[in-house]
Structure formats: structure tokens, C-alpha cells
Amino acid sequence: MNHQPIEHCGQTLWLLPDKAIYWPARRALLVADVHIGKAASYRALHQPVPRGTTEATLARLDALLEEHKCEQLIVLGDFLHARTARAPATLARLHAWRARHNDLKIVLIRGNHDRNAGDPPVSLGIEVKDEPWVLAPFALQHEPEANPTHPVLAGHVHPVFVLRGKARQRLRLPCFLIDEQVSLLPAFGEFTGGWEITPTSASRVYLAGAGRIWAL
């Protein structure tokens, strides 16, 4: 099995090793913090960073959309990293990717980077919404803030969990944090980093790595 099914708020969700959630009842793929164009933004500041991260991120989306029966892709914020992500080469890659998925509905919940970068070009056919977007039973958001009426699925934090060994080994892995009020998705983008979380006793944590999902 290449996914971890969980029951959450009366829904079956598949946690995917490639840092996404598939929601079978909605035929929806959920990702957070894609940060298209982040590496290019750093290079514009003369920082030495990897090349090819946009292509790698879009290729991973291609693979997930092909593997699962998706009618919609939902991005929980930070689709574009900054205004520099609107460089002609980056937009050309995005339009070529979108052309491969003409029938796919794409919804973006605006995150903090989206507000800075601006909405994606209309030609990409992405529906943009302010948070929260209620898609029962969840409130879909970028910011991990509790909603008064619905459990939240959010991004923004780029959660990672650190495994520590007896010989002071440390392994940082992206993770899903599932909680009654606010649950977090790991950052999907190739060049995003992470923030170490400290789960409570009521939280469920699932680590993603090496093509697998592990329950902590």
C-alpha cells in the first residue's frame, strides 16, 4: 500500500508519501505550500540554490494526479513564492503543465506568499479563494488557526518531526499532524525547508519519507 488511510472527522483521507492528501469522497488531491519559483527568487538575490525545482515539483504533481482519480486539486496556500515566480520561463512551465490537465478543477486558498506574489494568471484557470473555504466537514485554510465551526486542514508551518537516536543521531522528516481542531499538511514544494513540531498527546503524527508513511 503506497498510502496511509485514516479516519478523520467522519471522512476517509489517504496520507500520501509524497506529502499530499487524497480525499476519495471528493476525488480531491490536497497539497500545501508549493512555492513555485522559490529557487528562482533566491537566485535573483544571487544566492546559490538548486535548479530544476519547479520542474521537479510539477512532475510530482503529474505523478499523483495520474495515480489517483482526481477531479480537483486544492492548494492550501502559497502556490507562487513571490512576484519573481512570474518570470516568463516559470510561467511557461506552469502553462505547459496546466495544458496536460485541462479538465482538472484547481482551487487555491490564498496564503501569505500568494498575497505578496499576486494571484496566478487567469490563463492558468485557477480559482482563488480567501480562507477559510468550507468544504464540509472541513475548513480549508493556509493559516493553522482554529475555526469556530469546522475542523481545519492547513499548511503554512511546513511541519517536520525530528527522530533522535541514542548516539545523538538526528533525522528530520516531513510529517502530517492530525488533530481534532487543526491538522497540518507538510510542505509539498521541492525547496521549502521545515519547522520542527512538538505534538500533544492528543495529536496523531505520520512521517513521510522513502516512499512510505509511518505512524509515530
C-alpha positions as a LaTeX table, in Angstrom:
\begin{tabular}{lrrr}
\hline
Residue & $x$ (\AA) & $y$ (\AA) & $z$ (\AA) \\
\hline
Met1 & 0.00 & 0.00 & 0.00 \\
Asn2 & 1.51 & 3.33 & $-1.03$ \\
His3 & $-0.70$ & 5.40 & 1.26 \\
Gln4 & $-1.92$ & 5.52 & 4.85 \\
Pro5 & $-5.71$ & 5.65 & 5.15 \\
Ile6 & $-7.00$ & 7.42 & 8.24 \\
Glu7 & $-10.43$ & 8.29 & 9.56 \\
His8 & $-10.77$ & 11.95 & 10.48 \\
Cys9 & $-13.99$ & 13.82 & 11.26 \\
Gly10 & $-16.08$ & 11.11 & 9.62 \\
Gln11 & $-14.03$ & 11.14 & 6.41 \\
Thr12 & $-11.50$ & 8.72 & 4.99 \\
Leu13 & $-8.30$ & 10.51 & 3.98 \\
Trp14 & $-5.27$ & 8.96 & 2.32 \\
Leu15 & $-1.96$ & 10.33 & 3.53 \\
Leu16 & 0.48 & 10.03 & 0.64 \\
Pro17 & 4.26 & 9.58 & 0.95 \\
Asp18 & 4.77 & 12.47 & $-1.47$ \\
Lys19 & 3.42 & 14.95 & 1.10 \\
Ala20 & $-0.17$ & 15.22 & $-0.12$ \\
Ile21 & $-3.63$ & 14.04 & 0.91 \\
Tyr22 & $-6.10$ & 12.28 & $-1.33$ \\
Trp23 & $-9.74$ & 12.67 & $-0.30$ \\
Pro24 & $-11.59$ & 9.85 & $-2.06$ \\
Ala25 & $-15.12$ & 11.09 & $-1.33$ \\
Arg26 & $-14.33$ & 14.39 & $-3.10$ \\
Arg27 & $-11.87$ & 12.92 & $-5.61$ \\
Ala28 & $-9.59$ & 15.72 & $-4.48$ \\
Leu29 & $-5.85$ & 15.98 & $-4.09$ \\
Leu30 & $-4.78$ & 18.40 & $-1.35$ \\
Val31 & $-1.33$ & 19.96 & $-1.17$ \\
Ala32 & 0.09 & 22.88 & 0.77 \\
Asp33 & 3.00 & 25.27 & 0.28 \\
Val34 & 4.00 & 24.51 & $-3.29$ \\
His35 & 6.19 & 27.65 & $-3.55$ \\
Ile36 & 6.62 & 27.64 & $-7.31$ \\
Gly37 & 9.56 & 29.86 & $-8.26$ \\
Lys38 & 11.21 & 29.93 & $-4.83$ \\
Ala39 & 14.62 & 28.83 & $-6.10$ \\
Ala40 & 14.46 & 31.40 & $-8.91$ \\
Ser41 & 13.62 & 34.06 & $-6.33$ \\
Tyr42 & 16.74 & 33.16 & $-4.35$ \\
Arg43 & 18.90 & 33.15 & $-7.48$ \\
Ala44 & 17.63 & 36.65 & $-8.24$ \\
Leu45 & 19.22 & 37.61 & $-4.90$ \\
His46 & 22.48 & 35.93 & $-6.02$ \\
Gln47 & 22.03 & 33.01 & $-3.63$ \\
Pro48 & 23.44 & 29.63 & $-4.76$ \\
Val49 & 20.43 & 27.30 & $-4.80$ \\
Pro50 & 19.42 & 24.20 & $-6.80$ \\
Arg51 & 17.97 & 24.46 & $-10.29$ \\
Gly52 & 15.07 & 22.44 & $-11.65$ \\
Thr53 & 12.91 & 22.60 & $-8.51$ \\
Thr54 & 9.82 & 23.88 & $-10.37$ \\
Glu55 & 10.06 & 21.06 & $-12.91$ \\
Ala56 & 10.51 & 18.50 & $-10.12$ \\
Thr57 & 7.51 & 19.83 & $-8.17$ \\
Leu58 & 5.24 & 19.79 & $-11.24$ \\
Ala59 & 6.44 & 16.29 & $-12.18$ \\
Arg60 & 5.47 & 15.04 & $-8.73$ \\
Leu61 & 2.03 & 16.60 & $-9.15$ \\
Asp62 & 1.74 & 14.88 & $-12.53$ \\
Ala63 & 2.50 & 11.52 & $-10.94$ \\
Leu64 & $-0.04$ & 11.96 & $-8.13$ \\
Leu65 & $-2.79$ & 13.15 & $-10.46$ \\
Glu66 & $-2.15$ & 10.19 & $-12.74$ \\
Glu67 & $-2.15$ & 7.67 & $-9.91$ \\
His68 & $-5.33$ & 8.87 & $-8.21$ \\
Lys69 & $-8.77$ & 9.61 & $-9.62$ \\
Cys70 & $-8.69$ & 13.37 & $-9.15$ \\
Glu71 & $-11.38$ & 15.77 & $-10.25$ \\
Gln72 & $-9.87$ & 18.67 & $-8.35$ \\
Leu73 & $-6.57$ & 19.88 & $-6.94$ \\
Ile74 & $-6.79$ & 22.01 & $-3.81$ \\
Val75 & $-3.77$ & 24.08 & $-2.81$ \\
Leu76 & $-3.78$ & 25.19 & 0.82 \\
Gly77 & $-1.84$ & 28.37 & 0.16 \\
Asp78 & 1.49 & 29.57 & $-1.19$ \\
Phe79 & 1.25 & 28.38 & $-4.77$ \\
Leu80 & 3.66 & 31.05 & $-6.07$ \\
His81 & 6.56 & 32.01 & $-3.84$ \\
Ala82 & 6.98 & 35.67 & $-4.86$ \\
Arg83 & 6.49 & 38.08 & $-7.72$ \\
Thr84 & 9.73 & 36.79 & $-9.24$ \\
Ala85 & 7.87 & 33.50 & $-9.83$ \\
Arg86 & 6.14 & 35.33 & $-12.68$ \\
Ala87 & 9.32 & 35.18 & $-14.76$ \\
Pro88 & 8.48 & 34.14 & $-18.35$ \\
Ala89 & 10.32 & 30.81 & $-18.09$ \\
Thr90 & 8.49 & 29.83 & $-14.89$ \\
Leu91 & 5.08 & 30.82 & $-16.28$ \\
Ala92 & 5.81 & 28.88 & $-19.49$ \\
Arg93 & 6.42 & 25.74 & $-17.42$ \\
Leu94 & 3.21 & 26.32 & $-15.49$ \\
His95 & 1.15 & 26.78 & $-18.65$ \\
Ala96 & 2.63 & 23.62 & $-20.19$ \\
Trp97 & 1.76 & 21.72 & $-17.01$ \\
Arg98 & $-1.78$ & 23.13 & $-16.95$ \\
Ala99 & $-2.30$ & 22.10 & $-20.58$ \\
Arg100 & $-1.72$ & 18.49 & $-19.51$ \\
His101 & $-4.62$ & 18.79 & $-17.02$ \\
Asn102 & $-7.24$ & 20.81 & $-18.88$ \\
Asp103 & $-10.19$ & 19.11 & $-17.20$ \\
Leu104 & $-8.85$ & 19.42 & $-13.66$ \\
Lys105 & $-10.50$ & 21.92 & $-11.33$ \\
Ile106 & $-7.84$ & 23.78 & $-9.34$ \\
Val107 & $-8.65$ & 25.81 & $-6.25$ \\
Leu108 & $-6.10$ & 27.91 & $-4.39$ \\
Ile109 & $-6.76$ & 29.22 & $-0.89$ \\
Arg110 & $-4.66$ & 32.37 & $-0.65$ \\
Gly111 & $-1.66$ & 32.18 & 1.66 \\
Asn112 & 0.75 & 34.85 & 2.84 \\
His113 & 3.09 & 34.32 & $-0.14$ \\
Asp114 & 0.15 & 34.44 & $-2.57$ \\
Arg115 & $-0.83$ & 37.84 & $-1.24$ \\
Asn116 & 2.69 & 39.06 & $-1.98$ \\
Ala117 & 3.07 & 37.30 & $-5.33$ \\
Gly118 & $-0.43$ & 38.11 & $-6.56$ \\
Asp119 & $-3.00$ & 35.66 & $-7.87$ \\
Pro120 & $-1.86$ & 33.26 & $-10.59$ \\
Pro121 & $-2.50$ & 34.43 & $-14.15$ \\
Val122 & $-6.13$ & 33.97 & $-15.19$ \\
Ser123 & $-4.91$ & 31.91 & $-18.15$ \\
Leu124 & $-3.94$ & 29.13 & $-15.72$ \\
Gly125 & $-7.60$ & 28.59 & $-14.85$ \\
Ile126 & $-7.08$ & 28.52 & $-11.08$ \\
Glu127 & $-10.00$ & 29.50 & $-8.85$ \\
Val128 & $-8.71$ & 31.61 & $-5.97$ \\
Lys129 & $-10.45$ & 31.87 & $-2.59$ \\
Asp130 & $-9.81$ & 33.61 & 0.69 \\
Glu131 & $-9.59$ & 31.45 & 3.78 \\
Pro132 & $-11.45$ & 29.69 & 5.15 \\
Trp133 & $-13.04$ & 27.73 & 2.34 \\
Val134 & $-15.57$ & 25.39 & 3.89 \\
Leu135 & $-15.79$ & 22.08 & 2.10 \\
Ala136 & $-17.77$ & 20.03 & 4.59 \\
Pro137 & $-16.81$ & 18.81 & 7.03 \\
Phe138 & $-13.54$ & 20.78 & 6.87 \\
Ala139 & $-12.48$ & 24.40 & 6.80 \\
Leu140 & $-9.61$ & 24.53 & 4.30 \\
Gln141 & $-7.08$ & 27.20 & 5.19 \\
His142 & $-3.48$ & 28.26 & 4.86 \\
Glu143 & $-3.02$ & 29.62 & 8.35 \\
Pro144 & $-3.24$ & 26.98 & 11.13 \\
Glu145 & $-5.87$ & 28.79 & 13.16 \\
Ala146 & $-8.90$ & 27.12 & 14.70 \\
Asn147 & $-12.24$ & 27.68 & 13.01 \\
Pro148 & $-15.29$ & 28.18 & 15.26 \\
Thr149 & $-17.49$ & 25.71 & 13.39 \\
His150 & $-15.33$ & 23.28 & 11.38 \\
Pro151 & $-12.14$ & 21.26 & 11.88 \\
Val152 & $-9.27$ & 22.78 & 9.91 \\
Leu153 & $-6.87$ & 21.38 & 7.33 \\
Ala154 & $-4.00$ & 23.84 & 6.86 \\
Gly155 & $-0.43$ & 24.39 & 5.76 \\
His156 & 1.97 & 27.30 & 6.35 \\
Val157 & 4.05 & 25.64 & 9.09 \\
His158 & 5.97 & 23.15 & 6.87 \\
Pro159 & 5.88 & 20.64 & 9.75 \\
Val160 & 8.76 & 18.23 & 10.33 \\
Phe161 & 9.42 & 15.80 & 13.15 \\
Val162 & 12.92 & 15.02 & 14.38 \\
Leu163 & 13.77 & 11.43 & 15.24 \\
Arg164 & 16.62 & 11.22 & 17.74 \\
Gly165 & 18.80 & 8.18 & 18.33 \\
Lys166 & 20.72 & 7.13 & 21.43 \\
Ala167 & 24.02 & 8.10 & 19.78 \\
Arg168 & 22.75 & 11.63 & 19.10 \\
Gln169 & 21.62 & 10.80 & 15.58 \\
Arg170 & 19.00 & 13.17 & 14.20 \\
Leu171 & 16.69 & 12.59 & 11.26 \\
Arg172 & 14.27 & 15.33 & 10.16 \\
Leu173 & 11.26 & 14.08 & 8.24 \\
Pro174 & 8.23 & 15.95 & 6.87 \\
Cys175 & 5.07 & 14.95 & 8.65 \\
Phe176 & 1.31 & 15.19 & 8.82 \\
Leu177 & $-0.09$ & 16.40 & 12.13 \\
Ile178 & $-3.69$ & 15.28 & 12.64 \\
Asp179 & $-5.54$ & 16.99 & 15.45 \\
Glu180 & $-9.17$ & 17.44 & 16.42 \\
Gln181 & $-9.21$ & 21.19 & 15.73 \\
Val182 & $-6.29$ & 21.99 & 13.39 \\
Ser183 & $-4.44$ & 19.49 & 11.22 \\
Leu184 & $-1.31$ & 20.29 & 9.20 \\
Leu185 & $-0.02$ & 19.11 & 5.85 \\
Pro186 & 3.71 & 19.08 & 5.11 \\
Ala187 & 5.09 & 21.47 & 2.53 \\
Phe188 & 4.79 & 19.99 & $-0.96$ \\
Gly189 & 7.39 & 22.12 & $-2.76$ \\
Glu190 & 10.88 & 20.88 & $-3.51$ \\
Phe191 & 12.74 & 23.73 & $-1.85$ \\
Thr192 & 10.80 & 24.63 & 1.26 \\
Gly193 & 12.53 & 23.63 & 4.50 \\
Gly194 & 10.59 & 22.72 & 7.62 \\
Trp195 & 9.65 & 23.69 & 11.15 \\
Glu196 & 10.03 & 21.17 & 13.96 \\
Ile197 & 6.75 & 20.46 & 15.71 \\
Thr198 & 6.07 & 19.23 & 19.23 \\
Pro199 & 2.83 & 17.24 & 19.12 \\
Thr200 & 0.48 & 16.96 & 22.05 \\
Ser201 & $-0.64$ & 13.64 & 23.46 \\
Ala202 & $-3.93$ & 14.02 & 21.55 \\
Ser203 & $-2.24$ & 14.51 & 18.17 \\
Arg204 & $-1.55$ & 11.86 & 15.57 \\
Val205 & 1.72 & 12.25 & 13.69 \\
Tyr206 & 2.56 & 10.49 & 10.43 \\
Leu207 & 6.05 & 10.71 & 8.97 \\
Ala208 & 6.67 & 10.80 & 5.22 \\
Gly209 & 9.88 & 9.53 & 3.68 \\
Ala210 & 11.47 & 6.95 & 1.40 \\
Gly211 & 8.17 & 6.37 & $-0.37$ \\
Arg212 & 6.33 & 5.37 & 2.80 \\
Ile213 & 4.16 & 6.73 & 5.61 \\
Trp214 & 4.88 & 5.80 & 9.22 \\
Ala215 & 2.58 & 6.40 & 12.18 \\
Leu216 & 4.61 & 7.80 & 15.05 \\
\hline
\end{tabular}
